[in-house]
Amino acid sequence: MTDPYAQVSVRILDKEYQVACPASERTDLLDSAEVLNAKMLEIRDSGRVVGLDRIAVMAALNMANDLLHAQARDRLLEGDLSGRLKMISERVESVLGSSQQLDL
């Protein structure tokens, strides 16, 4: 069964946009629009970038950079977690192996 679509109105830099999205993703879309609006307001208010298209591009670049950094952190954490799980597994196997030898 397909998810019904909803028309969602978002406001970014005082301009209204109508966006269609799956109804189940409405809250995520509104949250994303809020984050984007905040980032664009920050860039606009800095006074260093003029023009809606340039502000949007700078916001997109900043957010893409943030995403890349978060993905890199996730990979590091995943590698660390994987290593720890392997070490725990080896310890459990060692203890179980010792226990089985004692039972014989």
Secondary structure, DSSP 8 states (H G I E B T S, - for coil): ----EEEEEEEETTEEEEEEEEGGGHHHHHHHHHHHHHHHHHHHHHSS--SHHHHHHHHHHHHHHHHHHHHHHHHHHHHHHHHHHHHHHHHHHHHHHHHHHHH-
